[in-house]
Amino acid sequence: MKWRGKLLIVAIILGILMIPAFFILQTFGVFQKEKVLSDYALAVDVNGKPYAPWPLINSFAAMDKSGDHRQLYYRVDMSDINYLFQLPYQEFDITPDDENPYLAGKVDFHRLETTYVKSEMKYSNAKDYKTSLHFYNKEEQEIYTYEPTGKGDGNLVKSIIHQGMTRSHNGGSEPARDPYLNITALFHDKLNVDVNLTVDEEHKIVWIRMNKVEAR
């Protein structure tokens, strides 16, 4: 067999092997520009110190993998996204503690006075309905609406794979993909708030910094 024929056979074999490899890499989110922050601790910057923002959850947050100004994303369909809206309005106190030596303490969110995220069910008949998510500012003015589909909307919501996670579906498994709201873009465009992230790889912390609304 001539060497060209051998090269063709090798190329065909490699092509066949690359198909499952592609799907495996896709499961780990290799081809997307964002990553879920399950490998990091979230921290809110308060006067230059990091505080844990519970009940915000790291596995529901995501960021760009690289770039000088990484975007912050959060699961759009999670109720605790309300707490992110409380940060720029400074609706929280802090409790210093030394439980975690890498954090200065915890954020204690105030009782929610403004509901920043509301769901609305629109019935087409007695059985069927669609749900919309409405987002508001402090003045209770609507700033964004999302029709939950489990996917991105081509605007502020992106479909992001949770790297390494799969879910059962129709007797098989598929990458864990969820809709995430671009907090950085929404806050900048609708609340006049800058959201900046700093990644501390050594201590596995992602710092969240937000400008005060009153300062703009």
C-alpha positions as CSV (number, residue, x, y, z in Angstrom):
1,M,0.0,0.0,0.0
2,K,1.3,3.4,-0.9
3,W,2.1,5.9,1.8
4,R,-0.8,8.2,0.6
5,G,-3.2,5.3,1.1
6,K,-1.8,4.7,4.6
7,L,-2.2,8.4,5.5
8,L,-5.8,8.4,4.3
9,I,-6.6,5.4,6.5
10,V,-4.9,7.1,9.5
11,A,-6.8,10.3,8.8
12,I,-10.1,8.4,8.7
13,I,-9.4,6.6,12.0
14,L,-8.4,9.9,13.7
15,G,-11.6,11.5,12.3
16,I,-13.7,8.7,13.8
17,L,-11.9,8.9,17.2
18,M,-12.4,12.7,17.2
19,I,-16.2,12.5,17.2
20,P,-16.5,11.0,20.7
21,A,-13.6,13.2,21.8
22,F,-15.5,16.3,20.7
23,F,-18.6,15.4,22.8
24,I,-16.4,14.6,25.8
25,L,-14.7,17.9,25.6
26,Q,-18.0,19.7,25.1
27,T,-19.2,18.1,28.3
28,F,-16.4,19.8,30.1
29,G,-17.2,23.1,28.5
30,V,-13.9,23.3,26.7
31,F,-15.3,25.2,23.7
32,Q,-17.3,27.8,25.6
33,K,-15.9,31.2,26.7
34,E,-17.4,31.1,30.2
35,K,-17.0,28.8,33.2
36,V,-19.1,28.0,36.2
37,L,-17.4,29.0,39.5
38,S,-17.8,25.7,41.3
39,D,-14.0,25.6,41.9
40,Y,-13.9,29.0,43.6
41,A,-15.3,30.7,46.6
42,L,-17.3,33.9,46.0
43,A,-16.4,37.0,47.9
44,V,-17.9,40.5,48.0
45,D,-15.4,43.3,48.4
46,V,-16.3,45.5,51.3
47,N,-13.7,48.2,52.0
48,G,-11.0,46.0,50.5
49,K,-11.8,42.9,52.4
50,P,-13.5,39.7,51.1
51,Y,-16.8,38.6,52.7
52,A,-18.8,35.5,51.9
53,P,-22.1,36.5,50.3
54,W,-24.3,33.6,51.4
55,P,-26.9,32.6,50.2
56,L,-25.4,33.3,46.8
57,I,-23.9,30.1,45.6
58,N,-20.7,29.6,43.6
59,S,-22.0,26.8,41.4
60,F,-24.8,29.2,40.3
61,A,-22.3,31.9,39.2
62,A,-20.1,32.0,36.2
63,M,-17.5,34.3,34.6
64,D,-15.6,34.7,31.4
65,K,-12.6,32.4,31.2
66,S,-10.2,35.2,30.2
67,G,-10.1,38.9,29.5
68,D,-9.3,42.2,31.2
69,H,-12.9,42.8,32.1
70,R,-14.6,39.5,32.9
71,Q,-18.3,39.4,32.9
72,L,-20.3,38.0,35.9
73,Y,-23.2,35.7,35.2
74,Y,-25.7,34.1,37.5
75,R,-28.4,31.4,37.1
76,V,-31.4,33.4,35.9
77,D,-33.9,30.9,37.2
78,M,-32.7,30.8,40.9
79,S,-34.5,32.9,43.5
80,D,-31.3,33.9,45.3
81,I,-30.4,36.1,42.3
82,N,-32.4,38.7,44.3
83,Y,-29.4,39.1,46.6
84,L,-27.2,40.2,43.8
85,F,-29.5,43.2,43.3
86,Q,-29.1,44.1,47.0
87,L,-25.3,44.5,46.7
88,P,-25.1,47.8,44.7
89,Y,-27.9,49.3,46.9
90,Q,-25.8,48.3,50.0
91,E,-28.7,46.5,51.6
92,F,-26.5,44.4,53.8
93,D,-24.4,44.4,56.9
94,I,-21.2,42.5,57.5
95,T,-20.2,40.1,60.3
96,P,-16.5,39.7,60.8
97,D,-15.3,36.2,61.8
98,D,-12.3,34.0,61.5
99,E,-14.1,30.8,60.6
100,N,-12.5,30.9,57.1
101,P,-8.9,32.3,57.3
102,Y,-9.1,33.4,53.7
103,L,-12.3,35.5,54.2
104,A,-12.9,38.4,56.6
105,G,-16.4,37.3,57.5
106,K,-19.9,37.1,56.0
107,V,-22.4,39.4,54.4
108,D,-25.8,39.6,56.2
109,F,-28.4,40.7,53.7
110,H,-31.2,42.9,55.0
111,R,-34.8,41.6,54.8
112,L,-35.9,42.1,51.2
113,E,-37.9,45.3,51.0
114,T,-37.9,45.4,47.2
115,T,-38.5,42.3,45.2
116,Y,-36.1,42.7,42.3
117,V,-37.1,39.5,40.5
118,K,-40.8,38.5,40.0
119,S,-42.2,35.6,38.1
120,E,-45.5,35.8,36.2
121,M,-47.6,33.0,34.8
122,K,-49.6,33.7,31.7
123,Y,-52.4,31.1,31.1
124,S,-53.5,30.3,27.6
125,N,-56.2,28.0,29.0
126,A,-57.1,26.4,32.3
127,K,-54.1,24.0,32.0
128,D,-51.4,25.6,30.0
129,Y,-49.3,28.6,30.9
130,K,-45.9,30.3,30.2
131,T,-43.7,31.8,32.9
132,S,-41.9,35.1,32.5
133,L,-39.2,36.6,34.8
134,H,-39.3,40.3,35.4
135,F,-36.4,42.2,36.8
136,Y,-36.7,45.6,38.6
137,N,-34.6,48.4,40.0
138,K,-34.9,50.0,43.5
139,E,-37.7,52.3,42.2
140,E,-39.6,49.2,41.1
141,Q,-39.2,50.0,37.5
142,E,-39.0,47.0,35.2
143,I,-35.5,46.8,33.6
144,Y,-35.6,43.4,31.9
145,T,-37.9,40.5,31.0
146,Y,-36.9,36.9,30.3
147,E,-39.1,34.1,29.0
148,P,-37.6,30.9,30.6
149,T,-36.7,28.4,28.0
150,G,-33.7,26.7,29.7
151,K,-31.5,28.3,27.0
152,G,-30.0,31.7,26.2
153,D,-32.2,34.4,24.6
154,G,-29.6,36.0,22.3
155,N,-29.5,39.1,24.6
156,L,-28.5,39.1,28.2
157,V,-29.0,35.4,29.0
158,K,-26.4,32.8,27.9
159,S,-26.6,29.1,27.9
160,I,-23.5,27.9,29.9
161,I,-22.3,24.3,30.5
162,H,-21.3,23.4,34.0
163,Q,-17.9,21.8,33.2
164,G,-17.7,18.1,34.0
165,M,-21.4,17.7,35.0
166,T,-24.0,15.7,33.1
167,R,-27.7,15.2,33.6
168,S,-29.9,12.3,32.7
169,H,-32.2,12.9,29.7
170,N,-34.4,10.5,27.8
171,G,-32.5,7.5,29.1
172,G,-29.1,9.0,28.3
173,S,-26.9,11.8,29.6
174,E,-26.0,15.2,28.3
175,P,-23.9,18.2,29.5
176,A,-25.4,20.2,32.4
177,R,-26.4,23.3,30.5
178,D,-28.3,26.2,32.2
179,P,-29.4,29.8,31.5
180,Y,-27.2,32.5,33.1
181,L,-28.0,36.2,33.3
182,N,-25.2,38.6,32.4
183,I,-25.1,40.6,35.7
184,T,-22.3,42.8,34.5
185,A,-24.1,44.0,31.4
186,L,-27.5,44.4,33.0
187,F,-26.2,46.3,36.0
188,H,-24.1,48.6,33.8
189,D,-26.8,49.3,31.2
190,K,-29.8,49.5,33.6
191,L,-28.6,50.4,37.1
192,N,-25.5,52.5,36.2
193,V,-23.4,50.1,38.3
194,D,-20.0,48.7,37.3
195,V,-19.4,45.1,38.3
196,N,-15.7,44.0,38.4
197,L,-14.3,40.6,39.1
198,T,-10.8,39.8,40.4
199,V,-9.7,36.2,40.3
200,D,-7.3,35.0,43.0
201,E,-6.1,31.7,41.7
202,E,-3.8,31.0,44.6
203,H,-6.6,31.2,47.2
204,K,-9.4,30.1,44.8
205,I,-11.5,33.3,45.4
206,V,-13.4,35.4,42.9
207,W,-13.9,38.9,44.3
208,I,-17.0,40.8,43.3
209,R,-16.7,44.6,43.3
210,M,-19.7,46.9,42.6
211,N,-19.7,50.7,42.4
212,K,-22.2,52.4,44.6
213,V,-25.3,53.6,42.8
214,E,-25.0,57.0,44.6
215,A,-21.5,57.5,43.2
216,R,-22.6,57.7,39.6
